[in-house]
Amino acid sequence: IKKLNEDLSKTEVLLQQAQKKAVQSEVMEYGNFFGNEARKNEITAKINRGLMFGSVILTGALSVIFLREIKFISAEGLTFFENILLTINAQNILIKFVLLSLGGYLIAHFSKVHSTEKNLYNLNIQRQNALNSHKQILDSVVATESENEKEVRNAILLELTRAIFANHETGYLKGYKDDPGPSNQIIEITKTLTK
């Protein structure tokens, strides 16, 4: 019986070590996932920033070229309004306006995509940091071997969930509200279960 108890305690220690390694491996896997997503967001943001600046340069160059070519045509016997219509038709001003509007649209589009990708980059970096912090905190809780280790671990996991899924203001999206995320739902479910 004594030998069996020793073997059982050794088995429990090995099981705890295996669980710690599994948790660490999973934390690393998700941390790497968020890091990879952040790198993808950063690359896409850089590409869109370059496209945005290219669109600004192209639109500016077209504006200078188009505005230098516009000359007001004044024909005798026509009213001021008719002269304006004649100028617009003779010099294809509407086509030039559409091209400049398209340039403005491209600038706005690439700017918005850049802001969105930078926002996602920051959120994924925050998630990766939350996972890394969770690993360090969880290791310190396990190292203390306190009586209420399971409750502390569950509280840490709840805070980790809140930290990962909370959408924090990053400064890249205007009017971006902090969404409470699913952690509040988890809290509400546990409250209703305990009642």
Order of alpha helices (4+ residues) and beta strands (2+ residues): alpha-alpha-alpha-alpha-alpha
